[in-house]
Each structure stands twice: as structure tokens, then as C-alpha cells.
Amino acid sequence: MVNKQEAQLTAREQQVVILICKNLKYREIAEQLGLGYETVKTYANRIRTKLGLTSKVAVVLWAQQKGLI
């Protein structure tokens, strides 16, 4: 069984994580990456699901632990 904390994020998901860590709103992330708002929300939800996390704060803490930021 794969540990959710060790789940692999795609390159795009990693980009979204980094921008979440910069405290950007989903609309700002969408604009910066050239994506739609709903697409960014989907990425954020997928990231939290893959990692077994429930909040943006938890994603930021995870990114710090993994050295992404």
C-alpha cells in the first residue's frame, strides 16, 4: 500500500502547490498559469486527496517538509 504522504504529484500539481504556498488565491493561480479557475480548484482538490490532507495550511506544511518551498 502506498503512503499518501509519498504520493507523486505531477509537474503541474507541484506548480499549483508552490503558488498556494505563496498565498495566491485560486483566481491568481489560474491567471498566472493560464488556466481556468475551476481547473485550479480541481488541481487543489486532487492534491489534497492524493496527499490525504484537508486544508491549504496542511499543503503548505507538507511542501515545507518536502523541501518544495
Protein Blocks (a to p, Z undefined) as FASTA:
>chain_A
ZZfklpccdfklmmmmmmmmnopafklmmmmnopafklmmmmmmmmmmmnopabfklmmm
mmmmnopZZ
